[in-house]
Structures are given as C-alpha cells and as structure tokens.
Amino acid sequence: MSVIAEIIDTLENKIEKLFTKINSLERKNQDLKIELTQSATTIQSQSREIEALKSQYETLKIANALLGSEENKRDTKLKINSLIREIDYCIAQLAD
C-alpha cells in the first residue's frame, strides 16, 4: 500500500505544480493583454499625430511656395487651381 500512497503523493504534487503554473500563465496572459491594449492606444495616438504633422508640413510647403520658394511652386499652383475649380463649382451650384 505504501507504493500506491507514494504514487498518489507524487501525482498530487505534480497536479499542484500544474495548477501553480496555470495560475502564473493566466496572470502573465492578463498582463500581456493589458500591455497590448496600451500599445494599441499608443499606436493610434502616434498615427493621429503623424497625420497632423503631415498636414502641417503640407501647409508649410504651400506657405513657403507662396513666399517665393522655387521648390514647391508647381505644387502651389496646382493647389490654387484646384481651389479655384472648387470655388467655381460652388458658384455654379448657387447660381442654379
């Protein structure tokens, strides 16, 4: 009978270790989920910031071209022509 008792004790110890490991892994999984959520939030925030900076950059390019820079003159002319077409379209819509 002592052999069976030893086997049962060994099994109980192994099961206890497994439960401990499962609990540890569940905590680690929860921590990783929190970290993933925080990372996703950071990425979204940085994406919005990048878009805002791109918009500011384009605005600065146009302003620079209007001040006489030769580099962005073509882009500025295209943007002005696009704005004029939009204004003409709006005037036509109001005239109807």
Backbone as a chain_set.jsonl record, in Angstrom:
{"seq": "MSVIAEIIDTLENKIEKLFTKINSLERKNQDLKIELTQSATTIQSQSREIEALKSQYETLKIANALLGSEENKRDTKLKINSLIREIDYCIAQLAD", "coords": {"N": [[0.804, -1.203, 0.0], [2.025, 1.215, 0.528], [3.409, 1.933, -1.72], [1.428, 2.713, -3.503], [0.472, 4.898, -2.096], [2.677, 6.58, -2.254], [2.74, 7.03, -5.006], [0.324, 8.383, -5.292], [0.862, 10.67, -3.738], [2.941, 11.753, -5.255], [1.557, 12.305, -7.641], [-0.282, 14.179, -6.651], [1.463, 16.25, -5.952], [2.499, 16.893, -8.469], [0.168, 17.718, -9.775], [-0.481, 19.916, -8.196], [1.697, 21.569, -8.795], [1.174, 21.951, -11.505], [-1.253, 23.391, -11.377], [-0.298, 25.693, -10.131], [1.441, 26.618, -12.103], [-0.401, 27.063, -14.175], [-1.937, 29.153, -13.058], [0.04, 31.094, -12.878], [0.645, 31.462, -15.601], [-1.83, 32.413, -16.502], [-1.957, 34.887, -15.184], [0.228, 36.133, -16.375], [-0.668, 36.163, -19.009], [-2.849, 37.908, -18.768], [-1.491, 40.253, -18.057], [-0.063, 40.65, -20.421], [-2.169, 41.116, -22.19], [-3.093, 43.556, -21.226], [-0.845, 45.118, -21.736], [-0.81, 44.939, -24.513], [-3.165, 46.305, -25.18], [-2.501, 48.86, -24.257], [-0.368, 49.393, -25.968], [-1.674, 49.427, -28.442], [-3.28, 51.672, -28.102], [-1.305, 53.624, -27.896], [-0.194, 53.442, -30.461], [-2.372, 54.298, -32.039], [-2.595, 56.926, -31.142], [-0.114, 57.952, -31.943], [-0.376, 57.653, -34.686], [-2.415, 59.491, -35.258], [-1.05, 61.806, -34.561], [1.002, 61.771, -36.451], [-0.475, 62.139, -38.813], [-1.451, 64.715, -38.343], [0.963, 66.127, -38.306], [1.8, 65.691, -40.94], [-0.137, 67.125, -42.306], [0.423, 69.702, -41.361], [2.954, 69.972, -42.445], [2.415, 69.966, -45.208], [0.939, 72.325, -45.353], [2.888, 74.156, -44.598], [4.654, 73.816, -46.738], [3.156, 74.877, -48.85], [2.807, 77.507, -47.946], [5.462, 78.312, -47.942], [6.031, 78.169, -50.664], [4.346, 80.177, -51.567], [5.646, 82.331, -50.581], [7.683, 82.652, -52.283], [9.441, 80.583, -52.795], [11.173, 78.458, -54.972], [11.098, 75.72, -55.038], [8.596, 74.469, -54.414], [6.761, 75.572, -56.114], [5.27, 74.602, -58.304], [3.549, 72.716, -57.098], [2.07, 74.434, -55.479], [0.79, 76.039, -57.367], [-0.835, 74.107, -58.563], [-2.459, 73.436, -56.388], [-3.738, 75.895, -55.911], [-5.129, 76.176, -58.333], [-6.83, 73.987, -58.096], [-8.354, 74.797, -55.879], [-9.578, 77.059, -57.004], [-11.15, 75.829, -58.978], [-12.908, 74.425, -57.301], [-14.205, 76.571, -56.029], [-15.417, 77.79, -58.254], [-17.187, 75.748, -58.951], [-18.846, 75.739, -56.685], [-19.97, 78.284, -56.932], [-21.377, 77.949, -59.308], [-23.222, 76.054, -58.46], [-24.675, 77.578, -56.647], [-25.764, 79.43, -58.353], [-27.592, 77.997, -59.767]], "CA": [[0.0, 0.0, 0.0], [2.851, 2.405, 0.603], [3.767, 2.298, -3.093], [0.27, 3.445, -4.029], [0.45, 6.178, -1.386], [3.739, 7.396, -2.833], [2.282, 7.432, -6.352], [-0.726, 9.396, -5.087], [1.54, 11.891, -3.288], [3.655, 12.298, -6.413], [0.533, 12.871, -8.526], [-0.811, 15.391, -6.018], [2.486, 17.295, -6.092], [2.546, 17.307, -9.875], [-1.069, 18.462, -10.061], [-0.352, 21.213, -7.524], [2.633, 22.362, -9.611], [0.463, 22.334, -12.731], [-2.181, 24.479, -11.046], [0.513, 26.891, -9.886], [1.917, 27.087, -13.403], [-1.572, 27.591, -14.893], [-2.25, 30.46, -12.474], [1.103, 32.012, -13.29], [0.454, 31.76, -17.03], [-3.03, 33.247, -16.642], [-1.582, 36.254, -14.783], [1.1, 36.67, -17.416], [-1.538, 36.421, -20.158], [-3.604, 39.125, -18.461], [-0.541, 41.369, -18.153], [0.226, 40.857, -21.845], [-3.358, 41.732, -22.795], [-3.079, 44.973, -20.829], [0.248, 45.748, -22.482], [-1.252, 45.028, -25.909], [-4.145, 47.392, -25.25], [-1.764, 50.117, -24.126], [0.405, 49.585, -27.199], [-2.619, 49.802, -29.499], [-3.653, 53.06, -27.84], [-0.141, 54.442, -28.251], [-0.089, 53.443, -31.924], [-3.431, 55.166, -32.553], [-2.223, 58.3, -30.815], [1.001, 58.339, -32.801], [-0.897, 57.765, -36.057], [-3.096, 60.791, -35.35], [-0.014, 62.834, -34.521], [1.678, 61.744, -37.759], [-1.372, 62.772, -39.786], [-1.457, 66.156, -38.068], [2.249, 66.666, -38.746], [1.803, 65.692, -42.411], [-0.972, 68.25, -42.713], [1.196, 70.921, -41.096], [4.055, 70.004, -43.413], [1.852, 70.401, -46.497], [0.6, 73.741, -45.208], [4.15, 74.907, -44.616], [5.178, 73.781, -48.109], [2.377, 75.828, -49.646], [3.154, 78.851, -47.48], [6.819, 78.565, -48.407], [5.95, 78.427, -52.099], [3.723, 81.488, -51.755], [6.629, 83.344, -50.216], [8.636, 82.804, -53.365], [10.349, 79.451, -52.933], [11.07, 77.82, -56.283], [10.972, 74.276, -54.872], [7.218, 73.979, -54.34], [5.916, 76.475, -56.882], [4.339, 73.814, -59.122], [2.529, 72.179, -56.192], [1.22, 75.541, -55.043], [-0.081, 76.409, -58.499], [-1.851, 73.063, -58.691], [-3.401, 73.562, -55.269], [-4.545, 77.099, -56.151], [-6.047, 75.849, -59.426], [-7.838, 73.091, -57.537], [-9.249, 75.623, -55.062], [-10.371, 77.898, -57.915], [-12.189, 74.967, -59.568], [-13.909, 74.172, -56.265], [-14.972, 77.811, -55.853], [-16.266, 77.921, -59.444], [-18.237, 74.742, -58.825], [-19.774, 76.222, -55.661], [-20.704, 79.429, -57.506], [-22.308, 77.393, -60.285], [-24.295, 75.412, -57.714], [-25.506, 78.632, -56.064], [-26.453, 80.116, -59.444], [-28.72, 77.16, -60.225]], "C": [[0.847, 1.267, 0.0], [3.286, 2.868, -0.788], [2.642, 3.113, -3.715], [0.187, 4.824, -3.378], [1.519, 7.112, -1.936], [3.346, 7.909, -4.224], [1.232, 8.533, -6.231], [-0.099, 10.709, -4.641], [2.27, 12.568, -4.444], [2.676, 12.965, -7.38], [-0.036, 14.17, -7.95], [0.183, 16.541, -6.148], [2.552, 17.815, -7.53], [1.318, 18.132, -10.255], [-1.004, 19.844, -9.429], [0.593, 22.128, -8.309], [1.977, 22.823, -10.902], [-0.515, 23.477, -12.481], [-1.438, 25.786, -10.806], [0.99, 27.485, -11.207], [0.774, 27.686, -14.225], [-1.918, 28.986, -14.373], [-1.223, 31.508, -12.89], [0.935, 32.423, -14.754], [-0.781, 32.632, -17.27], [-2.733, 34.693, -16.247], [-0.715, 36.907, -15.859], [0.289, 37.011, -18.665], [-2.332, 37.706, -19.956], [-2.709, 40.36, -18.575], [-0.228, 41.688, -19.615], [-0.963, 41.491, -22.574], [-3.411, 43.226, -22.478], [-2.013, 45.718, -21.619], [-0.129, 45.925, -23.958], [-2.247, 46.166, -26.097], [-3.457, 48.748, -25.165], [-0.966, 50.424, -25.387], [-0.499, 50.017, -28.347], [-3.047, 51.257, -29.332], [-2.519, 54.005, -28.231], [-0.004, 54.548, -29.768], [-1.144, 54.354, -32.534], [-3.086, 56.632, -32.319], [-1.107, 58.786, -31.729], [0.557, 58.482, -34.253], [-1.614, 59.1, -36.254], [-2.083, 61.926, -35.377], [0.728, 62.91, -35.859], [0.816, 62.426, -38.81], [-1.407, 64.285, -39.593], [-0.162, 66.801, -38.545], [2.358, 66.696, -40.27], [1.001, 66.876, -42.932], [-0.236, 69.572, -42.505], [2.326, 71.074, -42.102], [3.56, 70.496, -44.774], [1.498, 71.89, -46.458], [1.854, 74.604, -45.262], [4.779, 74.919, -46.009], [4.468, 74.811, -48.981], [2.724, 77.254, -49.242], [4.544, 79.239, -47.964], [6.818, 78.891, -49.899], [5.343, 79.802, -52.375], [4.688, 82.617, -51.427], [7.738, 83.469, -51.256], [9.62, 81.671, -53.516], [10.116, 78.772, -54.281], [10.782, 76.318, -56.167], [9.53, 73.784, -55.024], [6.255, 74.822, -55.171], [4.861, 75.703, -57.684], [3.212, 73.268, -58.246], [1.557, 73.265, -55.753], [0.27, 75.962, -56.155], [-1.185, 75.376, -58.68], [-2.9, 73.163, -57.593], [-4.318, 74.776, -55.468], [-5.559, 76.836, -57.259], [-7.169, 74.935, -58.941], [-8.844, 73.877, -56.695], [-10.142, 76.509, -55.926], [-11.481, 77.066, -58.555], [-13.291, 74.676, -58.549], [-14.794, 75.394, -56.044], [-15.91, 78.017, -57.033], [-17.437, 76.94, -59.393], [-19.302, 75.194, -57.814], [-20.619, 77.391, -56.189], [-21.742, 78.938, -58.495], [-23.489, 76.745, -59.576], [-25.245, 76.452, -57.116], [-26.314, 79.35, -57.14], [-27.654, 79.32, -59.929], [-29.84, 77.289, -59.309]], "O": [[0.398, 2.3, -0.497], [3.506, 4.059, -1.007], [2.902, 4.11, -4.388], [-0.134, 5.807, -4.045], [1.283, 8.313, -2.069], [3.589, 9.066, -4.567], [1.255, 9.504, -6.988], [-0.497, 11.768, -5.127], [2.226, 13.789, -4.596], [2.938, 14.06, -7.878], [-0.245, 15.14, -8.679], [-0.209, 17.675, -6.422], [2.648, 19.02, -7.767], [1.427, 19.126, -10.973], [-1.416, 20.83, -10.039], [0.321, 23.319, -8.467], [2.194, 23.95, -11.346], [-0.599, 24.417, -13.272], [-1.888, 26.853, -11.223], [0.948, 28.7, -11.406], [0.958, 28.7, -14.897], [-2.165, 29.898, -15.162], [-1.563, 32.647, -13.209], [1.07, 33.598, -15.094], [-0.77, 33.494, -18.148], [-3.203, 35.622, -16.902], [-0.9, 38.074, -16.204], [0.534, 38.033, -19.305], [-2.468, 38.503, -20.883], [-3.117, 41.384, -19.121], [-0.14, 42.855, -19.998], [-0.777, 42.311, -23.472], [-3.73, 44.049, -23.336], [-2.253, 46.82, -22.111], [0.198, 46.941, -24.572], [-2.168, 46.906, -27.078], [-3.789, 49.67, -25.91], [-0.894, 51.573, -25.822], [-0.126, 50.881, -29.14], [-3.161, 51.989, -30.315], [-2.753, 55.058, -28.825], [0.273, 55.625, -30.296], [-0.842, 55.111, -33.456], [-3.267, 57.472, -33.201], [-1.155, 59.91, -32.23], [1.062, 59.343, -34.972], [-1.447, 59.76, -37.28], [-2.239, 62.892, -36.125], [1.042, 64.001, -36.336], [1.323, 63.208, -39.614], [-1.395, 65.042, -40.563], [-0.179, 67.889, -39.12], [2.944, 67.622, -40.831], [1.408, 67.547, -43.881], [-0.268, 70.452, -43.365], [2.618, 72.18, -42.556], [4.198, 71.332, -45.412], [1.735, 72.619, -47.422], [1.869, 75.656, -45.9], [5.37, 75.92, -46.414], [5.103, 75.528, -49.755], [2.913, 78.115, -50.101], [4.767, 80.384, -48.355], [7.531, 79.793, -50.339], [5.765, 80.505, -53.293], [4.555, 83.727, -51.941], [8.632, 84.304, -51.117], [10.561, 81.786, -54.301], [8.972, 78.544, -54.674], [10.273, 75.716, -57.111], [9.285, 72.783, -55.696], [5.046, 74.779, -54.942], [3.698, 76.105, -57.735], [2.043, 73.352, -58.621], [0.352, 73.029, -55.669], [-0.911, 76.212, -55.914], [-2.338, 75.731, -58.924], [-4.092, 72.994, -57.848], [-5.522, 74.698, -55.224], [-6.72, 77.228, -57.142], [-8.323, 75.097, -59.337], [-10.049, 73.645, -56.789], [-11.321, 76.692, -55.622], [-12.617, 77.526, -58.667], [-14.473, 74.68, -58.894], [-16.008, 75.259, -55.889], [-17.071, 78.378, -56.844], [-18.558, 77.291, -59.762], [-20.501, 75.05, -58.055], [-21.819, 77.475, -55.927], [-22.863, 79.445, -58.525], [-24.627, 76.865, -60.028], [-26.458, 76.246, -57.078], [-27.419, 79.825, -56.876], [-28.619, 79.889, -60.439], [-30.882, 76.666, -59.516]]}, "num_chains": 1, "name": "protein.A"}
